[in-house]
Amino acid sequence: MAIDLAVSTVSFALRPNPATGRATLWLPLVRRIREPYEGRWALPGGPLRPDEDLATSARSTLARTTGLAPRYLEQLYSFGAVDRSAGPDRVVSIVYWALVRPSEDARAVDGENVEWFVADEVPGPLAFDHDAIVRYALDRLRAKIVYSPIAHNFLPDTFTLAELREVHEAVLGRALDPANFRRQVLAGRTIEPTGTSLQGTSHRPPALYRVATPDRSQA
């Protein structure tokens, strides 16, 4: 039995929920056009080419299938169950995850066999073990957003506290108390004020923040 290496990517972006209009996690899937699992949806990915490293393979496949070129791309996990490939050879997949900013999402393209879905409502069963991979990525994201500043990767370089809270609410799937959220975020010193405000609002313009530089966040 041969052992092949593949690279796949779970890409999360925030888009309006079609039912509520609220920001919701979405991800792109690719419809397979050959066996095994012809016709089923799968994560963007493919075999690891001999002339590419893992991250390059993830980026090139993602750009080719979805048009995405996200700044945040991180290795998530390796999936290598003996029977996961449904074929004669064993396939081990190195899975990355990407968090997509609005400007990056604006460049996404929908190909003939590419479609975006609400992350919690993907049309399973997906090909291979991709249902389990999506669940793992969602669980990891929802755990990590509680203790790390990963939410910033869904936002532009400057943002309001309300926009940052909206990301947390979209990922966690529940409302957060604005006052408590503000207090906890500012106490964590992961963001800093820019000294400017959001313009064009009808009320008092909210302050804009950015990710704190290491020396300032530890001061």
C-alpha positions as CSV (number, residue, x, y, z in Angstrom):
1,M,0.0,0.0,0.0
2,A,1.3,3.4,-1.0
3,I,1.1,6.4,1.4
4,D,0.3,9.7,-0.2
5,L,0.4,13.2,1.4
6,A,-2.4,15.8,0.8
7,V,-3.0,19.3,2.0
8,S,-6.5,20.7,2.7
9,T,-7.6,24.1,4.1
10,V,-10.7,25.1,6.2
11,S,-11.3,28.8,5.5
12,F,-13.6,30.8,7.8
13,A,-15.1,34.1,6.8
14,L,-17.8,36.2,8.4
15,R,-20.8,36.8,6.2
16,P,-24.5,37.7,6.9
17,N,-26.7,34.8,8.0
18,P,-29.3,34.4,5.2
19,A,-32.1,34.1,7.9
20,T,-31.1,36.7,10.5
21,G,-28.7,39.0,8.7
22,R,-26.2,38.7,11.6
23,A,-22.6,37.9,11.1
24,T,-22.0,34.2,10.8
25,L,-19.2,31.8,10.1
26,W,-19.0,30.6,6.5
27,L,-16.6,28.4,4.6
28,P,-16.0,27.4,1.0
29,L,-16.4,23.8,-0.3
30,V,-15.5,22.2,-3.6
31,R,-17.6,19.7,-5.4
32,R,-15.6,16.6,-6.4
33,I,-15.7,15.8,-10.1
34,R,-14.1,12.4,-9.9
35,E,-14.1,9.3,-7.8
36,P,-13.8,8.6,-5.0
37,Y,-16.9,10.6,-3.7
38,E,-17.7,12.1,-7.1
39,G,-20.4,14.8,-6.7
40,R,-19.8,15.3,-3.0
41,W,-18.6,18.5,-1.4
42,A,-15.1,18.6,0.1
43,L,-12.6,21.0,1.5
44,P,-10.3,22.8,-0.9
45,G,-7.1,20.8,-1.2
46,G,-5.2,18.2,-3.2
47,P,-2.0,16.1,-3.3
48,L,1.2,17.6,-2.0
49,R,3.4,18.5,-5.0
50,P,7.1,17.6,-4.8
51,D,8.1,21.2,-5.6
52,E,6.0,22.8,-2.8
53,D,6.2,22.9,0.9
54,L,3.0,22.4,3.0
55,A,2.1,26.1,3.5
56,T,2.8,26.9,-0.2
57,S,0.6,24.0,-1.3
58,A,-2.3,25.2,1.0
59,R,-2.0,28.7,-0.3
60,S,-1.8,27.8,-4.0
61,T,-4.7,25.3,-3.9
62,L,-6.9,27.8,-2.0
63,A,-6.1,30.6,-4.4
64,R,-6.7,28.4,-7.4
65,T,-10.1,27.1,-6.2
66,T,-11.5,30.1,-4.3
67,G,-9.5,33.2,-5.2
68,L,-8.6,33.6,-1.5
69,A,-5.2,34.7,-0.3
70,P,-5.7,35.1,3.4
71,R,-3.0,36.7,5.6
72,Y,-3.8,34.3,8.4
73,L,-2.9,30.7,7.6
74,E,-1.9,28.2,10.2
75,Q,-1.4,24.4,10.3
76,L,-4.4,22.9,12.2
77,Y,-3.9,19.2,12.5
78,S,-3.0,16.0,10.6
79,F,-5.6,13.4,9.7
80,G,-4.3,9.9,8.9
81,A,-6.8,7.2,9.7
82,V,-5.9,4.0,7.7
83,D,-9.3,3.9,5.9
84,R,-10.0,7.6,5.4
85,S,-9.2,7.7,1.6
86,A,-11.8,5.1,0.4
87,G,-9.2,4.0,-2.2
88,P,-6.4,1.5,-2.6
89,D,-3.8,3.8,-1.2
90,R,-3.6,5.5,2.2
91,V,-3.8,9.3,2.2
92,V,-2.5,11.4,5.1
93,S,-3.9,15.0,5.0
94,I,-2.1,18.0,6.6
95,V,-4.9,20.4,7.3
96,Y,-4.5,24.2,7.5
97,W,-7.1,26.7,8.6
98,A,-7.4,30.3,7.3
99,L,-9.3,33.3,8.9
100,V,-10.4,35.7,6.2
101,R,-10.6,39.5,6.5
102,P,-13.4,41.4,4.7
103,S,-11.0,42.8,2.1
104,E,-9.7,39.3,1.4
105,D,-13.3,37.9,1.3
106,A,-14.2,40.5,-1.3
107,R,-11.7,38.9,-3.7
108,A,-13.2,35.4,-3.3
109,V,-14.6,33.8,-6.5
110,D,-17.3,31.2,-6.9
111,G,-16.2,28.7,-9.5
112,E,-18.4,26.2,-11.3
113,N,-17.8,23.7,-8.5
114,V,-17.2,26.0,-5.5
115,E,-19.8,27.3,-3.1
116,W,-19.9,28.9,0.3
117,F,-21.9,27.5,3.2
118,V,-22.8,28.5,6.8
119,A,-20.1,26.6,8.7
120,D,-22.6,24.9,11.0
121,E,-24.8,23.9,8.2
122,V,-22.5,22.2,5.6
123,P,-24.4,19.8,3.3
124,G,-23.1,16.5,4.6
125,P,-22.0,13.9,4.3
126,L,-18.8,15.5,2.9
127,A,-16.2,13.5,1.1
128,F,-13.6,11.5,3.0
129,D,-13.5,12.5,6.7
130,H,-14.1,16.2,6.0
131,D,-17.1,16.4,8.3
132,A,-14.9,15.5,11.2
133,I,-12.3,18.0,10.0
134,V,-14.8,20.9,9.8
135,R,-16.1,20.0,13.3
136,Y,-12.5,19.9,14.7
137,A,-11.8,23.3,13.1
138,L,-14.9,24.9,14.5
139,D,-14.2,23.5,18.0
140,R,-10.6,24.7,17.8
141,L,-11.7,28.2,16.7
142,R,-14.3,28.5,19.4
143,A,-11.9,27.4,22.1
144,K,-9.0,29.6,20.9
145,I,-11.1,32.8,20.5
146,V,-11.7,32.7,24.3
147,Y,-8.1,32.9,25.4
148,S,-6.2,34.4,22.4
149,P,-6.5,37.5,20.2
150,I,-7.3,35.4,17.1
151,A,-10.5,37.4,16.5
152,H,-8.4,40.2,15.1
153,N,-7.7,38.2,12.0
154,F,-11.3,38.6,10.9
155,L,-11.0,42.4,11.0
156,P,-9.3,45.2,9.1
157,D,-6.2,46.8,10.7
158,T,-8.4,49.2,12.7
159,F,-11.7,48.4,14.2
160,T,-14.2,49.3,16.9
161,L,-14.9,47.4,20.1
162,A,-18.4,46.7,18.7
163,E,-16.9,45.1,15.6
164,L,-14.6,43.0,17.7
165,R,-17.5,41.9,19.9
166,E,-19.5,41.0,16.8
167,V,-16.7,38.6,15.7
168,H,-16.7,36.9,19.1
169,E,-20.5,36.6,19.0
170,A,-20.4,35.2,15.5
171,V,-17.8,32.6,16.4
172,L,-19.3,31.6,19.7
173,G,-22.9,31.7,18.5
174,R,-24.2,33.8,21.4
175,A,-24.6,37.4,22.5
176,L,-22.1,38.9,24.8
177,D,-22.6,41.8,27.3
178,P,-21.0,44.9,25.8
179,A,-19.8,46.3,29.1
180,N,-18.2,43.0,30.3
181,F,-16.7,42.4,26.9
182,R,-15.1,45.9,26.8
183,R,-13.7,45.5,30.3
184,Q,-12.2,42.1,29.6
185,V,-10.7,43.0,26.2
186,L,-9.1,46.2,27.5
187,A,-7.8,44.4,30.6
188,G,-6.1,41.9,28.3
189,R,-4.0,44.6,26.6
190,T,-4.1,42.8,23.3
191,I,-5.5,46.0,21.6
192,E,-4.6,49.7,21.8
193,P,-6.5,52.8,20.8
194,T,-5.4,54.5,17.6
195,G,-6.3,57.9,18.8
196,T,-8.9,58.2,16.0
197,S,-12.6,57.5,15.7
198,L,-14.9,56.0,13.1
199,Q,-16.3,58.7,10.9
200,G,-19.7,59.0,9.3
201,T,-21.8,57.9,12.2
202,S,-25.0,59.8,13.3
203,H,-24.1,59.5,17.0
204,R,-20.9,59.9,19.0
205,P,-18.2,58.3,16.8
206,P,-16.8,55.1,18.4
207,A,-13.0,54.9,19.0
208,L,-10.9,52.8,16.7
209,Y,-8.4,50.2,18.0
210,R,-5.7,48.1,16.5
211,V,-3.7,45.1,17.6
212,A,-1.2,46.1,20.3
213,T,2.5,45.9,19.6
214,P,4.3,43.6,22.0
215,D,6.2,46.3,23.8
216,R,3.1,48.4,24.4
217,S,0.9,45.5,25.4
218,Q,3.3,44.4,28.0
219,A,4.0,47.9,29.3
